[in-house]
Amino acid sequence: MTTCDTAPRIWHEDFKIHSYEIGPSGSATPQAMCRFLQEAAGNHAAKLDVSAEEMARREQMWVLSNLSVRMAKYPRWHETVHIETWPVFKGSSIRGYRDLIFRNEHGQELGRASSMWLLLNKENRRPLKIPQWLIDVASPGHNVEILHEVKEKHFSGVPQVSQEFVIRASDIDWNMHVNNVCYLEWALEAVPAMFRLQSKITELDISFVGEGKYGNSVIAECFEPSATNLPYLHKIVEKPSGKLLAMLRILWQPK
């Protein structure tokens, strides 16, 4: 019997909110919630024998292609957030899906997330088929239908704000490219500071298009909405090539 045979179909994990994971309001930041998501997904993948380390031994790698998060409430400092996550099969041979629910200590739902992943050949970065045995362990009857792909057609006009960043060594992950959460951090830096302090993110969609590499510069472009109930749109592009790395859709509500 393999580790995968005994691994739970739905993974449960708790994360305590630390001081370095909160914002000025005392609640966990969206960036922290995304890091919890990645950590829980990675820990479940390890139990399923498809961890980043195991895939690297096979000259393969997982990359996050799309991520959608919907938050009703954020956990506060010292509180514990409980995560339930599971792989989902949606009929594709080259796309892997994983869904997630955030709960508080009393089991009440705080938010949910859905993600799409690609399995790539580590050398040529070309997509590979998802193994059938991994499709077979997808949890039946559980599906968070919120995945939203951000596309170029959603953008119009010119960005109101553009901010430049240099990719640091601390931004680089296991696969030697920029960690997914960095794109969110760059996008948020281009949002007016006073607006960020007075608002909270309720909907977040990210489409990852290209790989950022250490030492390169990127530009975070912010397209502000024409009305308060519309989302901010963001592009992260490489400088000077203009290569598109990520697109984001972020909906805010007053705190």
PyRosetta script that sets phi, psi and omega in degrees:
from pyrosetta import init, pose_from_sequence

init()
pose = pose_from_sequence("MTTCDTAPRIWHEDFKIHSYEIGPSGSATPQAMCRFLQEAAGNHAAKLDVSAEEMARREQMWVLSNLSVRMAKYPRWHETVHIETWPVFKGSSIRGYRDLIFRNEHGQELGRASSMWLLLNKENRRPLKIPQWLIDVASPGHNVEILHEVKEKHFSGVPQVSQEFVIRASDIDWNMHVNNVCYLEWALEAVPAMFRLQSKITELDISFVGEGKYGNSVIAECFEPSATNLPYLHKIVEKPSGKLLAMLRILWQPK")
pose.set_psi(1, 129.5)
pose.set_omega(1, -178.7)
pose.set_phi(2, -87.9)
pose.set_psi(2, 167.7)
pose.set_omega(2, 175.8)
pose.set_phi(3, -57.9)
pose.set_psi(3, -39.0)
pose.set_omega(3, -179.2)
pose.set_phi(4, -61.5)
pose.set_psi(4, -36.2)
pose.set_omega(4, -178.1)
pose.set_phi(5, -64.5)
pose.set_psi(5, -29.6)
pose.set_omega(5, -176.8)
pose.set_phi(6, -101.8)
pose.set_psi(6, -3.0)
pose.set_omega(6, -178.5)
pose.set_phi(7, -72.2)
pose.set_psi(7, 142.2)
pose.set_omega(7, 178.4)
pose.set_phi(8, -67.2)
pose.set_psi(8, 143.4)
pose.set_omega(8, 177.4)
pose.set_phi(9, -67.4)
pose.set_psi(9, -37.1)
pose.set_omega(9, 176.5)
pose.set_phi(10, -113.0)
pose.set_psi(10, 125.5)
pose.set_omega(10, -177.3)
pose.set_phi(11, -93.3)
pose.set_psi(11, 134.7)
pose.set_omega(11, 178.6)
pose.set_phi(12, -118.4)
pose.set_psi(12, 132.8)
pose.set_omega(12, 179.3)
pose.set_phi(13, -154.1)
pose.set_psi(13, 143.0)
pose.set_omega(13, 179.7)
pose.set_phi(14, -107.8)
pose.set_psi(14, 143.8)
pose.set_omega(14, 176.1)
pose.set_phi(15, -132.2)
pose.set_psi(15, 125.6)
pose.set_omega(15, 175.7)
pose.set_phi(16, -84.8)
pose.set_psi(16, 138.2)
pose.set_omega(16, -178.1)
pose.set_phi(17, -81.4)
pose.set_psi(17, 117.6)
pose.set_omega(17, -179.4)
pose.set_phi(18, -95.9)
pose.set_psi(18, 167.0)
pose.set_omega(18, -177.4)
pose.set_phi(19, -61.6)
pose.set_psi(19, -32.7)
pose.set_omega(19, -178.3)
pose.set_phi(20, -82.2)
pose.set_psi(20, 4.9)
pose.set_omega(20, 179.5)
pose.set_phi(21, -114.4)
pose.set_psi(21, 8.4)
pose.set_omega(21, -178.7)
pose.set_phi(22, -111.1)
pose.set_psi(22, 161.3)
pose.set_omega(22, 174.7)
pose.set_phi(23, -102.6)
pose.set_psi(23, -170.2)
pose.set_omega(23, -178.5)
pose.set_phi(24, -58.8)
pose.set_psi(24, -24.6)
pose.set_omega(24, -178.8)
pose.set_phi(25, -80.9)
pose.set_psi(25, -9.4)
pose.set_omega(25, -178.2)
pose.set_phi(26, 89.7)
pose.set_psi(26, 1.8)
pose.set_omega(26, 178.4)
pose.set_phi(27, -102.9)
pose.set_psi(27, 158.1)
pose.set_omega(27, 177.4)
pose.set_phi(28, -60.7)
pose.set_psi(28, 141.6)
pose.set_omega(28, 179.8)
pose.set_phi(29, -79.5)
pose.set_psi(29, 158.8)
pose.set_omega(29, 173.2)
pose.set_phi(30, -57.4)
pose.set_psi(30, -34.6)
pose.set_omega(30, 178.2)
pose.set_phi(31, -61.6)
pose.set_psi(31, -41.6)
pose.set_omega(31, 179.1)
pose.set_phi(32, -64.1)
pose.set_psi(32, -41.3)
pose.set_omega(32, -180.0)
pose.set_phi(33, -63.0)
pose.set_psi(33, -38.2)
pose.set_omega(33, 178.1)
pose.set_phi(34, -68.0)
pose.set_psi(34, -34.4)
pose.set_omega(34, 177.2)
pose.set_phi(35, -69.1)
pose.set_psi(35, -39.4)
pose.set_omega(35, 175.3)
pose.set_phi(36, -59.7)
pose.set_psi(36, -42.0)
pose.set_omega(36, 179.4)
pose.set_phi(37, -58.9)
pose.set_psi(37, -48.9)
pose.set_omega(37, -179.2)
pose.set_phi(38, -63.3)
pose.set_psi(38, -40.5)
pose.set_omega(38, -178.1)
pose.set_phi(39, -65.8)
pose.set_psi(39, -45.6)
pose.set_omega(39, 179.8)
pose.set_phi(40, -64.6)
pose.set_psi(40, -41.3)
pose.set_omega(40, 178.2)
pose.set_phi(41, -61.9)
pose.set_psi(41, -42.3)
pose.set_omega(41, 179.6)
pose.set_phi(42, -66.0)
pose.set_psi(42, -38.6)
pose.set_omega(42, 179.5)
pose.set_phi(43, -68.1)
pose.set_psi(43, -39.0)
pose.set_omega(43, 176.6)
pose.set_phi(44, -67.4)
pose.set_psi(44, -40.6)
pose.set_omega(44, 178.5)
pose.set_phi(45, -58.9)
pose.set_psi(45, -37.2)
pose.set_omega(45, 178.2)
pose.set_phi(46, -62.8)
pose.set_psi(46, -40.6)
pose.set_omega(46, 178.0)
pose.set_phi(47, -67.2)
pose.set_psi(47, -25.7)
pose.set_omega(47, 179.6)
pose.set_phi(48, -92.2)
pose.set_psi(48, 7.0)
pose.set_omega(48, 179.8)
pose.set_phi(49, 65.5)
pose.set_psi(49, 28.5)
pose.set_omega(49, 176.7)
pose.set_phi(50, -130.2)
pose.set_psi(50, 37.1)
pose.set_omega(50, 178.7)
pose.set_phi(51, -68.6)
pose.set_psi(51, 166.8)
pose.set_omega(51, 177.2)
pose.set_phi(52, -58.1)
pose.set_psi(52, -39.2)
pose.set_omega(52, -179.9)
pose.set_phi(53, -65.7)
pose.set_psi(53, -44.1)
pose.set_omega(53, -179.4)
pose.set_phi(54, -65.8)
pose.set_psi(54, -41.3)
pose.set_omega(54, 179.8)
pose.set_phi(55, -67.2)
pose.set_psi(55, -34.2)
pose.set_omega(55, 177.6)
pose.set_phi(56, -63.0)
pose.set_psi(56, -36.8)
pose.set_omega(56, 177.0)
pose.set_phi(57, -64.2)
pose.set_psi(57, -25.0)
pose.set_omega(57, 177.8)
pose.set_phi(58, -93.8)
pose.set_psi(58, 8.6)
pose.set_omega(58, -176.2)
pose.set_phi(59, 60.3)
pose.set_psi(59, 37.3)
pose.set_omega(59, 178.7)
pose.set_phi(60, -128.6)
pose.set_psi(60, 166.7)
pose.set_omega(60, 179.6)
pose.set_phi(61, -153.9)
pose.set_psi(61, 146.6)
pose.set_omega(61, 171.7)
pose.set_phi(62, -91.2)
pose.set_psi(62, 136.2)
pose.set_omega(62, 172.3)
pose.set_phi(63, -130.2)
pose.set_psi(63, 139.4)
pose.set_omega(63, 178.6)
pose.set_phi(64, -79.7)
pose.set_psi(64, 124.7)
pose.set_omega(64, -177.3)
pose.set_phi(65, -99.4)
pose.set_psi(65, -44.7)
pose.set_omega(65, -179.9)
pose.set_phi(66, -142.6)
pose.set_psi(66, 143.1)
pose.set_omega(66, 178.8)
pose.set_phi(67, -140.3)
pose.set_psi(67, 131.6)
pose.set_omega(67, 174.4)
pose.set_phi(68, -127.1)
pose.set_psi(68, 133.4)
pose.set_omega(68, 179.6)
pose.set_phi(69, -130.1)
pose.set_psi(69, 136.3)
pose.set_omega(69, 175.3)
pose.set_phi(70, -126.5)
pose.set_psi(70, 120.2)
pose.set_omega(70, -176.4)
pose.set_phi(71, -119.6)
pose.set_psi(71, 126.9)
pose.set_omega(71, 173.6)
pose.set_phi(72, -90.6)
pose.set_psi(72, -34.3)
pose.set_omega(72, -178.6)
pose.set_phi(73, -154.6)
pose.set_psi(73, 144.8)
pose.set_omega(73, 178.4)
pose.set_phi(74, -102.9)
pose.set_psi(74, 139.5)
pose.set_omega(74, 176.2)
pose.set_phi(75, -67.1)
pose.set_psi(75, 151.5)
pose.set_omega(75, -176.9)
pose.set_phi(76, -101.1)
pose.set_psi(76, 168.8)
pose.set_omega(76, 179.8)
pose.set_phi(77, -52.4)
pose.set_psi(77, 137.2)
pose.set_omega(77, -179.6)
pose.set_phi(78, 78.7)
pose.set_psi(78, -14.5)
pose.set_omega(78, 178.3)
pose.set_phi(79, -77.9)
pose.set_psi(79, 168.0)
pose.set_omega(79, 178.4)
pose.set_phi(80, -116.3)
pose.set_psi(80, 133.1)
pose.set_omega(80, 175.0)
pose.set_phi(81, -104.6)
pose.set_psi(81, 131.5)
pose.set_omega(81, 179.5)
pose.set_phi(82, -101.4)
pose.set_psi(82, 131.6)
pose.set_omega(82, -178.5)
pose.set_phi(83, -114.0)
pose.set_psi(83, 134.7)
pose.set_omega(83, 169.0)
pose.set_phi(84, -117.5)
pose.set_psi(84, 127.2)
pose.set_omega(84, -178.8)
pose.set_phi(85, -143.0)
pose.set_psi(85, 151.6)
pose.set_omega(85, -175.8)
pose.set_phi(86, -158.3)
pose.set_psi(86, 150.4)
pose.set_omega(86, 173.5)
pose.set_phi(87, -76.7)
pose.set_psi(87, 150.4)
pose.set_omega(87, -178.6)
pose.set_phi(88, -129.1)
pose.set_psi(88, 138.1)
pose.set_omega(88, 174.8)
pose.set_phi(89, -101.1)
pose.set_psi(89, 125.2)
pose.set_omega(89, -179.1)
pose.set_phi(90, -124.3)
pose.set_psi(90, 29.8)
pose.set_omega(90, 171.6)
pose.set_phi(91, 86.6)
pose.set_psi(91, 1.0)
pose.set_omega(91, -179.2)
pose.set_phi(92, -99.4)
pose.set_psi(92, 141.9)
pose.set_omega(92, 179.6)
pose.set_phi(93, -89.2)
pose.set_psi(93, -13.7)
pose.set_omega(93, -177.4)
pose.set_phi(94, -121.0)
pose.set_psi(94, -2.1)
pose.set_omega(94, 179.3)
pose.set_phi(95, -116.7)
pose.set_psi(95, 127.7)
pose.set_omega(95, 175.1)
pose.set_phi(96, -104.0)
pose.set_psi(96, 140.3)
pose.set_omega(96, -177.6)
pose.set_phi(97, -120.3)
pose.set_psi(97, 146.8)
pose.set_omega(97, 177.0)
pose.set_phi(98, -143.1)
pose.set_psi(98, 131.8)
pose.set_omega(98, 179.3)
pose.set_phi(99, -112.4)
pose.set_psi(99, 164.3)
pose.set_omega(99, -173.4)
pose.set_phi(100, -156.5)
pose.set_psi(100, 146.5)
pose.set_omega(100, 173.2)
pose.set_phi(101, -126.5)
pose.set_psi(101, 132.9)
pose.set_omega(101, 173.1)
pose.set_phi(102, -95.5)
pose.set_psi(102, 133.6)
pose.set_omega(102, 175.9)
pose.set_phi(103, -131.2)
pose.set_psi(103, 156.9)
pose.set_omega(103, 174.6)
pose.set_phi(104, -87.7)
pose.set_psi(104, -175.0)
pose.set_omega(104, -175.5)
pose.set_phi(105, -64.4)
pose.set_psi(105, -18.8)
pose.set_omega(105, -178.6)
pose.set_phi(106, -99.8)
pose.set_psi(106, 6.8)
pose.set_omega(106, 177.6)
pose.set_phi(107, 87.0)
pose.set_psi(107, 2.6)
pose.set_omega(107, 180.0)
pose.set_phi(108, -79.5)
pose.set_psi(108, 138.8)
pose.set_omega(108, -177.3)
pose.set_phi(109, -72.0)
pose.set_psi(109, 130.8)
pose.set_omega(109, 176.2)
pose.set_phi(110, -100.0)
pose.set_psi(110, -32.4)
pose.set_omega(110, -177.5)
pose.set_phi(111, -179.6)
pose.set_psi(111, 179.7)
pose.set_omega(111, 179.9)
pose.set_phi(112, -148.9)
pose.set_psi(112, 162.4)
pose.set_omega(112, -177.7)
pose.set_phi(113, -146.0)
pose.set_psi(113, 154.8)
pose.set_omega(113, 175.3)
pose.set_phi(114, -139.9)
pose.set_psi(114, 143.2)
pose.set_omega(114, -175.5)
pose.set_phi(115, -141.1)
pose.set_psi(115, 153.9)
pose.set_omega(115, 175.9)
pose.set_phi(116, -123.6)
pose.set_psi(116, 134.1)
pose.set_omega(116, -175.6)
pose.set_phi(117, -125.2)
pose.set_psi(117, 150.6)
pose.set_omega(117, 173.8)
pose.set_phi(118, -117.0)
pose.set_psi(118, 141.3)
pose.set_omega(118, 173.3)
pose.set_phi(119, -98.6)
pose.set_psi(119, 119.5)
pose.set_omega(119, -174.6)
pose.set_phi(120, -116.1)
pose.set_psi(120, 151.6)
pose.set_omega(120, 165.7)
pose.set_phi(121, -69.0)
pose.set_psi(121, 125.9)
pose.set_omega(121, -171.9)
pose.set_phi(122, -66.7)
pose.set_psi(122, -27.7)
pose.set_omega(122, -176.8)
pose.set_phi(123, -82.3)
pose.set_psi(123, -50.2)
pose.set_omega(123, -175.4)
pose.set_phi(124, -101.7)
pose.set_psi(124, -2.8)
pose.set_omega(124, 177.1)
pose.set_phi(125, 63.5)
pose.set_psi(125, 24.4)
pose.set_omega(125, 178.7)
pose.set_phi(126, -92.4)
pose.set_psi(126, 145.0)
pose.set_omega(126, -177.9)
pose.set_phi(127, -65.4)
pose.set_psi(127, 146.5)
pose.set_omega(127, 176.3)
pose.set_phi(128, -119.1)
pose.set_psi(128, 159.1)
pose.set_omega(128, 177.3)
pose.set_phi(129, -70.4)
pose.set_psi(129, 141.2)
pose.set_omega(129, 174.8)
pose.set_phi(130, -69.9)
pose.set_psi(130, 130.4)
pose.set_omega(130, -179.4)
pose.set_phi(131, -59.4)
pose.set_psi(131, 140.9)
pose.set_omega(131, -177.4)
pose.set_phi(132, -60.6)
pose.set_psi(132, -37.4)
pose.set_omega(132, -178.0)
pose.set_phi(133, -65.5)
pose.set_psi(133, -27.7)
pose.set_omega(133, 177.2)
pose.set_phi(134, -75.8)
pose.set_psi(134, -37.2)
pose.set_omega(134, 173.9)
pose.set_phi(135, -60.1)
pose.set_psi(135, -37.0)
pose.set_omega(135, -176.3)
pose.set_phi(136, -67.5)
pose.set_psi(136, -22.9)
pose.set_omega(136, -178.7)
pose.set_phi(137, -93.0)
pose.set_psi(137, 1.6)
pose.set_omega(137, 177.1)
pose.set_phi(138, -59.0)
pose.set_psi(138, 139.4)
pose.set_omega(138, -175.0)
pose.set_phi(139, -72.9)
pose.set_psi(139, 122.4)
pose.set_omega(139, 179.1)
pose.set_phi(140, -77.6)
pose.set_psi(140, 144.6)
pose.set_omega(140, 173.5)
pose.set_phi(141, 79.7)
pose.set_psi(141, 6.1)
pose.set_omega(141, 178.7)
pose.set_phi(142, -125.2)
pose.set_psi(142, 122.1)
pose.set_omega(142, -178.4)
pose.set_phi(143, -155.8)
pose.set_psi(143, 119.6)
pose.set_omega(143, 177.3)
pose.set_phi(144, -95.8)
pose.set_psi(144, 105.0)
pose.set_omega(144, -172.8)
pose.set_phi(145, -89.5)
pose.set_psi(145, 68.5)
pose.set_omega(145, 179.8)
pose.set_phi(146, -128.5)
pose.set_psi(146, 0.4)
pose.set_omega(146, -174.7)
pose.set_phi(147, -63.8)
pose.set_psi(147, 126.0)
pose.set_omega(147, -176.1)
pose.set_phi(148, -131.8)
pose.set_psi(148, 120.9)
pose.set_omega(148, -179.8)
pose.set_phi(149, -88.7)
pose.set_psi(149, 129.6)
pose.set_omega(149, 176.5)
pose.set_phi(150, -88.5)
pose.set_psi(150, 128.1)
pose.set_omega(150, -175.6)
pose.set_phi(151, -123.2)
pose.set_psi(151, 160.8)
pose.set_omega(151, -179.0)
pose.set_phi(152, -58.5)
pose.set_psi(152, -33.0)
pose.set_omega(152, -177.5)
pose.set_phi(153, -65.8)
pose.set_psi(153, -15.1)
pose.set_omega(153, 178.5)
pose.set_phi(154, -76.1)
pose.set_psi(154, -12.1)
pose.set_omega(154, -175.4)
pose.set_phi(155, -100.8)
pose.set_psi(155, 142.6)
pose.set_omega(155, 174.4)
pose.set_phi(156, -148.4)
pose.set_psi(156, 154.6)
pose.set_omega(156, 179.6)
pose.set_phi(157, 75.4)
pose.set_psi(157, -159.3)
pose.set_omega(157, -179.1)
pose.set_phi(158, -117.3)
pose.set_psi(158, 152.9)
pose.set_omega(158, -179.7)
pose.set_phi(159, -67.2)
pose.set_psi(159, 140.6)
pose.set_omega(159, 177.3)
pose.set_phi(160, -76.8)
pose.set_psi(160, -28.3)
pose.set_omega(160, -179.2)
pose.set_phi(161, -134.3)
pose.set_psi(161, 137.9)
pose.set_omega(161, 173.3)
pose.set_phi(162, -133.8)
pose.set_psi(162, 131.1)
pose.set_omega(162, -178.6)
pose.set_phi(163, -133.4)
pose.set_psi(163, 137.4)
pose.set_omega(163, -175.4)
pose.set_phi(164, -101.4)
pose.set_psi(164, 142.9)
pose.set_omega(164, 177.7)
pose.set_phi(165, -136.9)
pose.set_psi(165, 150.7)
pose.set_omega(165, 172.8)
pose.set_phi(166, -105.1)
pose.set_psi(166, 131.1)
pose.set_omega(166, -178.6)
pose.set_phi(167, -71.0)
pose.set_psi(167, 119.8)
pose.set_omega(167, -176.2)
pose.set_phi(168, -91.9)
pose.set_psi(168, 164.5)
pose.set_omega(168, 176.0)
pose.set_phi(169, -60.4)
pose.set_psi(169, -35.0)
pose.set_omega(169, -179.0)
pose.set_phi(170, -72.3)
pose.set_psi(170, -8.6)
pose.set_omega(170, 177.2)
pose.set_phi(171, -86.9)
pose.set_psi(171, -10.5)
pose.set_omega(171, -172.1)
pose.set_phi(172, -90.0)
pose.set_psi(172, 137.2)
pose.set_omega(172, -176.5)
pose.set_phi(173, -105.9)
pose.set_psi(173, -166.4)
pose.set_omega(173, -176.3)
pose.set_phi(174, -56.8)
pose.set_psi(174, -35.2)
pose.set_omega(174, -177.4)
pose.set_phi(175, -87.0)
pose.set_psi(175, 8.9)
pose.set_omega(175, 178.1)
pose.set_phi(176, 66.2)
pose.set_psi(176, 29.2)
pose.set_omega(176, 169.5)
pose.set_phi(177, -134.9)
pose.set_psi(177, 177.5)
pose.set_omega(177, -173.5)
pose.set_phi(178, -64.3)
pose.set_psi(178, 133.7)
pose.set_omega(178, 175.4)
pose.set_phi(179, -61.8)
pose.set_psi(179, 142.9)
pose.set_omega(179, -173.9)
pose.set_phi(180, -57.2)
pose.set_psi(180, -36.3)
pose.set_omega(180, -175.8)
pose.set_phi(181, -67.6)
pose.set_psi(181, -25.0)
pose.set_omega(181, 179.7)
pose.set_phi(182, -60.2)
pose.set_psi(182, -36.3)
pose.set_omega(182, 179.5)
pose.set_phi(183, -62.5)
pose.set_psi(183, -39.2)
pose.set_omega(183, 176.4)
pose.set_phi(184, -65.8)
pose.set_psi(184, -42.6)
pose.set_omega(184, 179.5)
pose.set_phi(185, -61.0)
pose.set_psi(185, -43.1)
pose.set_omega(185, 179.2)
pose.set_phi(186, -64.6)
pose.set_psi(186, -42.4)
pose.set_omega(186, -179.7)
pose.set_phi(187, -61.5)
pose.set_psi(187, -42.7)
pose.set_omega(187, -177.3)
pose.set_phi(188, -68.3)
pose.set_psi(188, -29.4)
pose.set_omega(188, 178.3)
pose.set_phi(189, -65.6)
pose.set_psi(189, -21.8)
pose.set_omega(189, -179.7)
pose.set_phi(190, -90.2)
pose.set_psi(190, 1.8)
pose.set_omega(190, 176.8)
pose.set_phi(191, -92.6)
pose.set_psi(191, 136.2)
pose.set_omega(191, -179.1)
pose.set_phi(192, -50.3)
pose.set_psi(192, 133.5)
pose.set_omega(192, -172.7)
pose.set_phi(193, -59.7)
pose.set_psi(193, -44.6)
pose.set_omega(193, -178.2)
pose.set_phi(194, -64.1)
pose.set_psi(194, -38.1)
pose.set_omega(194, 177.6)
pose.set_phi(195, -63.1)
pose.set_psi(195, -42.8)
pose.set_omega(195, 179.5)
pose.set_phi(196, -60.6)
pose.set_psi(196, -40.2)
pose.set_omega(196, -178.0)
pose.set_phi(197, -67.9)
pose.set_psi(197, -29.0)
pose.set_omega(197, -175.6)
pose.set_phi(198, -96.1)
pose.set_psi(198, -3.3)
pose.set_omega(198, -172.9)
pose.set_phi(199, -131.8)
pose.set_psi(199, 165.0)
pose.set_omega(199, 175.4)
pose.set_phi(200, -132.9)
pose.set_psi(200, 151.2)
pose.set_omega(200, -179.7)
pose.set_phi(201, -83.5)
pose.set_psi(201, 125.4)
pose.set_omega(201, 176.6)
pose.set_phi(202, -107.7)
pose.set_psi(202, -26.7)
pose.set_omega(202, 178.0)
pose.set_phi(203, -135.1)
pose.set_psi(203, 135.3)
pose.set_omega(203, -179.0)
pose.set_phi(204, -140.5)
pose.set_psi(204, 125.0)
pose.set_omega(204, 175.6)
pose.set_phi(205, -128.9)
pose.set_psi(205, 131.9)
pose.set_omega(205, 178.3)
pose.set_phi(206, -130.9)
pose.set_psi(206, 130.6)
pose.set_omega(206, 170.7)
pose.set_phi(207, -113.5)
pose.set_psi(207, 120.8)
pose.set_omega(207, -178.7)
pose.set_phi(208, -94.6)
pose.set_psi(208, 123.6)
pose.set_omega(208, -171.2)
pose.set_phi(209, -110.7)
pose.set_psi(209, -43.3)
pose.set_omega(209, -176.6)
pose.set_phi(210, -134.1)
pose.set_psi(210, 170.3)
pose.set_omega(210, -178.7)
pose.set_phi(211, -98.8)
pose.set_psi(211, 127.0)
pose.set_omega(211, 171.7)
pose.set_phi(212, -87.1)
pose.set_psi(212, 141.7)
pose.set_omega(212, -176.4)
pose.set_phi(213, -120.5)
pose.set_psi(213, 151.1)
pose.set_omega(213, -178.2)
pose.set_phi(214, -54.6)
pose.set_psi(214, 135.0)
pose.set_omega(214, 176.2)
pose.set_phi(215, 90.3)
pose.set_psi(215, -18.7)
pose.set_omega(215, 178.5)
pose.set_phi(216, -76.1)
pose.set_psi(216, 158.4)
pose.set_omega(216, 174.4)
pose.set_phi(217, -98.9)
pose.set_psi(217, 147.2)
pose.set_omega(217, 176.0)
pose.set_phi(218, -129.5)
pose.set_psi(218, 154.5)
pose.set_omega(218, 176.0)
pose.set_phi(219, -115.8)
pose.set_psi(219, 125.4)
pose.set_omega(219, 174.2)
pose.set_phi(220, -95.5)
pose.set_psi(220, 115.1)
pose.set_omega(220, -178.9)
pose.set_phi(221, -103.5)
pose.set_psi(221, 131.8)
pose.set_omega(221, -177.9)
pose.set_phi(222, -117.1)
pose.set_psi(222, 122.9)
pose.set_omega(222, 176.9)
pose.set_phi(223, -105.2)
pose.set_psi(223, 103.4)
pose.set_omega(223, -176.5)
pose.set_phi(224, -76.0)
pose.set_psi(224, 143.1)
pose.set_omega(224, -178.2)
pose.set_phi(225, -75.2)
pose.set_psi(225, 160.5)
pose.set_omega(225, 179.2)
pose.set_phi(226, -85.3)
pose.set_psi(226, -10.6)
pose.set_omega(226, 178.8)
pose.set_phi(227, -141.9)
pose.set_psi(227, 158.1)
pose.set_omega(227, -173.2)
pose.set_phi(228, -70.3)
pose.set_psi(228, -21.2)
pose.set_omega(228, -177.8)
pose.set_phi(229, -95.9)
pose.set_psi(229, 12.3)
pose.set_omega(229, 179.6)
pose.set_phi(230, -107.5)
pose.set_psi(230, 154.3)
pose.set_omega(230, -177.8)
pose.set_phi(231, -78.3)
pose.set_psi(231, 153.7)
pose.set_omega(231, 165.9)
pose.set_phi(232, -77.2)
pose.set_psi(232, 144.2)
pose.set_omega(232, 175.2)
pose.set_phi(233, -117.2)
pose.set_psi(233, 145.5)
pose.set_omega(233, -175.2)
pose.set_phi(234, -139.1)
pose.set_psi(234, 145.3)
pose.set_omega(234, 169.3)
pose.set_phi(235, -124.6)
pose.set_psi(235, 140.6)
pose.set_omega(235, 171.2)
pose.set_phi(236, -113.4)
pose.set_psi(236, 116.9)
pose.set_omega(236, -176.8)
pose.set_phi(237, -124.3)
pose.set_psi(237, 149.9)
pose.set_omega(237, 178.3)
pose.set_phi(238, -80.2)
pose.set_psi(238, 144.1)
pose.set_omega(238, 176.8)
pose.set_phi(239, -113.6)
pose.set_psi(239, 137.0)
pose.set_omega(239, 5.4)
pose.set_phi(240, -95.5)
pose.set_psi(240, 1.9)
pose.set_omega(240, -172.0)
pose.set_phi(241, -68.3)
pose.set_psi(241, -25.8)
pose.set_omega(241, -175.6)
pose.set_phi(242, 78.4)
pose.set_psi(242, 8.9)
pose.set_omega(242, 179.3)
pose.set_phi(243, -62.2)
pose.set_psi(243, 130.2)
pose.set_omega(243, -179.6)
pose.set_phi(244, -77.7)
pose.set_psi(244, 128.5)
pose.set_omega(244, -179.9)
pose.set_phi(245, -106.9)
pose.set_psi(245, -37.8)
pose.set_omega(245, -177.9)
pose.set_phi(246, -159.7)
pose.set_psi(246, 154.1)
pose.set_omega(246, 174.2)
pose.set_phi(247, -129.8)
pose.set_psi(247, 139.0)
pose.set_omega(247, -176.4)
pose.set_phi(248, -130.8)
pose.set_psi(248, 146.5)
pose.set_omega(248, 171.9)
pose.set_phi(249, -124.0)
pose.set_psi(249, 121.0)
pose.set_omega(249, -175.1)
pose.set_phi(250, -130.5)
pose.set_psi(250, 121.5)
pose.set_omega(250, 178.3)
pose.set_phi(251, -104.4)
pose.set_psi(251, 129.7)
pose.set_omega(251, -178.5)
pose.set_phi(252, -112.6)
pose.set_psi(252, 153.8)
pose.set_omega(252, 171.1)
pose.set_phi(253, -135.8)
pose.set_psi(253, 151.5)
pose.set_omega(253, 177.6)
pose.set_phi(254, -59.4)
pose.set_psi(254, 145.3)
pose.set_omega(254, 178.5)
pose.set_phi(255, -72.9)
pose.dump_pdb("model.pdb")
